[in-house]
C-alpha cells in the first residue's frame, strides 16, 4: 500500500512539474510589445486602484482604475534585438525626449523593465484583454500636457485609439508681472 501511494505521489509530482514547465515555457516565448501590462513598481500611485501600462500604435499610456484621465507617457521604439525603449514626450517645444525606461525583449506573459537610474529590474505582467480592462480603456480619455510657448499650457485629450478629441488651453500667469503690479499697486494707495 505504501509503495502504491508513493508511486501515485511521484507521478503526481512529475505531472505538476511538467505542467508548470510547459506553462513557464509558453509564457516565455518572445512576442511583440503591444498590449496591456501591470505597472508594477515602475509607476507607483498612492491610490487604491490598479495601474496598467498600454503599448499601442507607437505610444505608451498609463491607465489607473482609481483616477481618470489616463496619461500619455510617451512613445516607444522597438530595437533590432527586440528590446524596447520608452521615451517621455517633451513638455516644452524644443526640449529633447528623455528615456523613461527600457524593456528586455517582451514575452507572451511578461516583460522586464529597467529605468536609467536603477540597476534592478521590475517585472511587468502582461494582461489578457479582459472585459473589465477593455471597458476601462474604452471609457477613459487619455491626456497629454504640453507648453508650446511661455504664455500657455495645452492639454490634449485623446480617445482609446489615440485620436484627438479636444484641446484645452490655459494661460500661464506671469508671476514677476503680478508681483510687480502688486507692489506698485500697494504703493499707489
Residue pairs with C-beta under 8 A, 6 or more apart in sequence:
26 108
26 109
27 107
27 108
27 109
27 110
28 107
28 108
28 109
29 107
29 108
30 82
30 105
30 106
30 107
30 108
31 106
31 107
31 108
32 78
32 106
33 55
33 76
33 78
33 84
33 103
33 106
33 111
34 55
34 56
35 54
35 55
35 126
35 127
35 129
36 52
36 53
36 54
36 63
36 126
36 127
36 129
36 133
36 137
37 52
37 53
37 54
37 55
37 110
37 111
37 124
37 125
37 126
37 127
38 50
38 51
38 52
38 53
38 124
38 125
38 127
39 51
39 52
39 53
39 62
39 124
40 113
40 122
40 123
40 124
40 125
41 122
42 53
42 101
42 113
42 115
42 122
42 124
43 51
43 53
43 62
45 51
45 64
45 66
45 67
47 64
47 66
47 67
48 66
49 64
49 65
49 66
49 67
50 64
50 65
50 66
51 62
51 63
51 64
51 65
52 62
52 63
52 64
52 127
52 133
52 136
53 60
53 61
53 62
53 63
53 73
53 124
54 60
54 61
54 63
54 137
55 76
55 84
56 162
57 161
57 162
58 75
58 76
59 72
59 74
59 75
59 76
59 162
60 72
60 73
60 74
60 75
60 76
60 86
60 100
61 70
61 71
61 72
61 73
61 142
61 162
62 70
62 71
62 73
63 70
63 136
63 137
63 140
64 70
65 136
68 139
68 140
68 141
69 140
69 141
69 142
69 143
69 157
70 137
70 140
70 141
70 142
70 143
71 142
71 143
71 144
72 89
72 142
72 143
72 144
72 158
72 162
73 86
73 88
73 89
73 100
74 86
74 87
74 88
74 89
74 97
74 100
75 86
75 87
75 89
75 97
76 84
76 85
76 86
76 87
77 84
77 85
77 86
77 87
78 84
79 85
81 105
82 105
82 106
83 102
83 103
83 104
83 105
84 102
84 103
84 106
84 111
85 99
85 102
85 103
86 99
86 100
86 101
86 102
86 103
87 97
87 98
87 99
87 100
88 97
88 98
88 99
88 100
89 97
89 144
89 146
90 96
90 97
90 98
90 146
91 145
91 146
91 147
92 146
92 147
92 148
93 146
93 147
93 148
93 149
99 116
100 115
101 113
101 114
101 115
101 116
102 113
102 114
103 111
103 112
103 113
103 124
104 111
104 112
104 114
104 121
106 126
107 126
108 126
109 125
109 126
110 123
110 124
110 125
110 126
111 123
111 124
111 126
112 121
112 122
112 123
112 124
113 121
113 122
113 123
113 124
114 120
114 121
114 122
115 122
127 133
137 160
138 160
140 160
141 157
141 158
141 159
141 165
142 157
142 158
142 159
142 160
142 162
143 155
143 156
143 157
143 158
144 155
144 156
144 158
145 153
145 154
145 155
146 153
146 154
146 155
146 156
147 153
147 154
147 172
148 154
150 172
151 171
151 172
152 169
152 170
152 171
152 172
153 169
153 170
153 171
153 172
154 167
154 168
154 169
155 167
155 168
155 169
155 170
156 164
156 166
156 167
157 164
157 165
157 166
157 167
157 168
158 164
158 165
159 165
